[in-house]
Amino acid sequence: MASHVIQIIVCEDKRNGWWSAQCLQYDIATQARTLEGLIYEIQRVIMGQFVVSKELGGEPFVGIKPAPQIFWQIYDDAKTHVKREPVPFSGPHGPHAPIHSDYRLAEMCPA
């Protein structure tokens, strides 16, 4: 089974206090009120996509384009890594789906 490495940028919108996450390899994003909630949400969305694809007999993430180039540049500029717990979700392949994430903290959220 192929392993999926997903790079993710996270940032806090200082205007409203919400946190945002944007995956790079796949244009998947989400928001939450706290950083902990955000990590949970992005993992939930990624695992959900993975599980549904597998249940339907397909490959995960097929047809999802990469994030726009601006997010790749923000990721490259971000130097702070965000520590996170392992994915707390189980799927048809057990609790440890072959998904590895690298989170980086962006200085500012893109407008």
Secondary structure, DSSP 8 states (H G I E B T S, - for coil): ---EEEEEEEEE-TTT--EEEEESSS--EEEESSHHHHHHHHHHHHHHHHHHHHHTTS-TTTT-----HHHHHHHHH--EE---------BTTBS--SEEEEEEE-SS---
